[in-house]
Amino acid sequence: MKHSNLVVPVLAFALILSLLGCGGTSSTPSEGVYVSKWGTEGTGGGQFKSPASVAVASDGSVYVADFNSHRIQKFTAEGVFVSQWSTESEAEWEMGRTRGVAVASDGSVYVADAINHRIQKFTSAGVFVSQWGTEGEGDGQFKNPDGIEVASDNNVYVADTGNHRIQKFSPGP
């Protein structure tokens, strides 16, 4: 069996790292340390059917897009349930499948509604403000928008999943 000229130096380097305690394993993890959890399965406040996205506001409030419950839930940073909004019954702005949620610096909450192919904007208290988008492939149209993010300049970026693209929008009113 023939070995590459690089095998011996690579093995030697790995041996030196392991002897120095730099082998990639550590008894004290430096990242990803578990802190807490909240929620159970269900449709009540603080329960989830299919949490799909999480966004954290500058004040520490946590917003969760619960896909199969057609709603957004708001929690404190510690996971205490605060409020929820939307169900399919709201005639003016019926929320379909909430796939993504993002929070702007002013506290506005943006929701990617995958089934209705649109973006919705709410106040931090869940009051409907506006919506945009329709199903399609043109500029400003969506096909199952999924991820959403608000940049520090308040521009809104949307992962337009079905159209295989990202769309950028100014914040508007």
URZI-V861126 format. One record per residue. N is the residue number from 1. RES is the residue in one letter. BURIAL is 1 if it has 24 or more other C-alpha atoms within 12 Angstrom, else 0. Layout:
n = {N:N}
res = {RES:RES}
burial = {BURIAL:BURIAL}
This chain:
n = {1:2:3:4:5:6:7:8:9:10:11:12:13:14:15:16:17:18:19:20:21:22:23:24:25:26:27:28:29:30:31:32:33:34:35:36:37:38:39:40:41:42:43:44:45:46:47:48:49:50:51:52:53:54:55:56:57:58:59:60:61:62:63:64:65:66:67:68:69:70:71:72:73:74:75:76:77:78:79:80:81:82:83:84:85:86:87:88:89:90:91:92:93:94:95:96:97:98:99:100:101:102:103:104:105:106:107:108:109:110:111:112:113:114:115:116:117:118:119:120:121:122:123:124:125:126:127:128:129:130:131:132:133:134:135:136:137:138:139:140:141:142:143:144:145:146:147:148:149:150:151:152:153:154:155:156:157:158:159:160:161:162:163:164:165:166:167:168:169:170:171:172:173}
res = {M:K:H:S:N:L:V:V:P:V:L:A:F:A:L:I:L:S:L:L:G:C:G:G:T:S:S:T:P:S:E:G:V:Y:V:S:K:W:G:T:E:G:T:G:G:G:Q:F:K:S:P:A:S:V:A:V:A:S:D:G:S:V:Y:V:A:D:F:N:S:H:R:I:Q:K:F:T:A:E:G:V:F:V:S:Q:W:S:T:E:S:E:A:E:W:E:M:G:R:T:R:G:V:A:V:A:S:D:G:S:V:Y:V:A:D:A:I:N:H:R:I:Q:K:F:T:S:A:G:V:F:V:S:Q:W:G:T:E:G:E:G:D:G:Q:F:K:N:P:D:G:I:E:V:A:S:D:N:N:V:Y:V:A:D:T:G:N:H:R:I:Q:K:F:S:P:G:P}
burial = {0:0:0:0:0:0:0:0:0:0:0:0:0:0:0:0:0:0:0:0:0:0:0:0:0:0:0:0:0:0:0:0:0:0:0:0:0:0:1:0:0:0:0:0:1:1:1:1:1:1:1:1:1:1:1:1:1:0:0:0:1:1:1:1:1:1:1:1:1:1:1:1:1:1:1:0:0:0:1:0:0:0:1:1:1:1:1:0:0:0:0:0:1:1:1:1:1:1:1:1:1:1:1:1:1:0:1:1:1:1:1:1:1:1:1:1:1:1:1:1:1:1:1:1:0:1:0:1:0:0:1:1:1:1:0:0:0:0:0:1:1:1:1:1:1:1:1:1:1:1:0:0:0:1:0:1:1:1:1:1:1:0:0:0:0:1:1:1:1:0:1:0:0}
